[in-house]
Amino acid sequence: PNGPLGSCPDHSGAEADMYCTECKLPVCQHCRKLGNHSAGEAKNHRLIGLREAYQHALKESSSTANSMLSERQRVEQQQVAQLD
């Protein structure tokens, strides 16, 4: 659980520990101090922990899958009702 989180796409060898919710990219401390998330509009982007982003993505994926399953079941029930 406390191992490396992943590498930064902009700084090879740097460990990304944050995730930009607007750019949808992992961000390392170099990005925040000197890189693309240190100035301009990106400086004000919302950053969350990489683990939090991963948990959110899992929840979202599960929710989407459940929604798709419910829709499929609804369509199947309609098709069965048409056969009767």
C-alpha positions as CSV (number, residue, x, y, z in Angstrom):
1,P,0.0,0.0,0.0
2,N,2.9,2.5,0.6
3,G,4.9,1.6,-2.5
4,P,5.6,3.8,-5.5
5,L,2.5,5.4,-7.0
6,G,3.7,5.8,-10.6
7,S,5.9,7.8,-12.7
8,C,5.4,11.3,-14.0
9,P,4.6,11.6,-17.7
10,D,6.7,14.8,-18.0
11,H,9.6,14.0,-15.7
12,S,11.1,10.6,-16.3
13,G,12.3,9.0,-13.1
14,A,10.1,11.3,-10.9
15,E,7.3,9.7,-8.9
16,A,3.9,11.2,-9.4
17,D,2.0,11.6,-6.1
18,M,-0.8,13.9,-7.2
19,Y,-3.4,13.9,-10.0
20,C,-4.8,16.9,-11.8
21,T,-8.6,16.6,-12.0
22,E,-8.7,19.0,-15.0
23,C,-5.8,17.7,-17.1
24,K,-6.6,14.1,-16.1
25,L,-2.8,13.5,-15.6
26,P,-0.5,12.4,-12.8
27,V,1.6,15.2,-11.4
28,C,4.9,15.1,-9.5
29,Q,6.5,17.6,-7.2
30,H,8.7,18.9,-10.1
31,C,5.5,19.7,-12.0
32,R,4.2,21.6,-9.0
33,K,7.4,23.5,-8.3
34,L,8.9,24.2,-11.7
35,G,6.9,22.4,-14.4
36,N,3.6,22.7,-16.1
37,H,1.6,23.0,-12.9
38,S,3.7,25.7,-11.3
39,A,2.4,28.7,-13.2
40,G,-0.4,30.0,-15.4
41,E,-3.8,28.5,-15.4
42,A,-2.6,25.0,-14.5
43,K,-1.2,26.4,-11.2
44,N,-4.8,26.7,-10.0
45,H,-6.0,23.3,-11.2
46,R,-7.4,21.0,-8.5
47,L,-4.9,18.4,-7.5
48,I,-5.8,15.3,-5.4
49,G,-3.7,12.4,-4.1
50,L,-3.0,9.7,-6.7
51,R,-4.5,7.1,-4.5
52,E,-7.7,9.1,-4.0
53,A,-7.9,9.5,-7.8
54,Y,-7.6,5.8,-8.2
55,Q,-10.3,5.1,-5.7
56,H,-12.6,7.6,-7.4
57,A,-11.9,6.0,-10.8
58,L,-12.8,2.5,-9.4
59,K,-16.0,3.9,-7.9
60,E,-17.0,5.6,-11.1
61,S,-16.2,2.5,-13.2
62,S,-18.3,0.4,-10.9
63,S,-21.2,2.8,-11.0
64,T,-21.1,2.9,-14.8
65,A,-21.0,-0.9,-15.0
66,N,-24.0,-1.1,-12.6
67,S,-25.9,1.4,-14.7
68,M,-25.2,-0.5,-17.9
69,L,-26.3,-3.8,-16.3
70,S,-29.5,-2.2,-15.1
71,E,-30.2,-0.8,-18.6
72,R,-29.5,-4.2,-20.2
73,Q,-31.9,-5.9,-17.7
74,R,-34.6,-3.4,-18.5
75,V,-34.2,-3.9,-22.3
76,E,-34.3,-7.7,-21.9
77,Q,-37.4,-7.5,-19.8
78,Q,-39.1,-5.4,-22.5
79,Q,-38.1,-7.9,-25.1
80,V,-39.4,-10.8,-23.1
81,A,-42.7,-8.9,-22.5
82,Q,-43.0,-8.4,-26.3
83,L,-42.7,-12.2,-26.8
84,D,-45.6,-12.9,-24.5
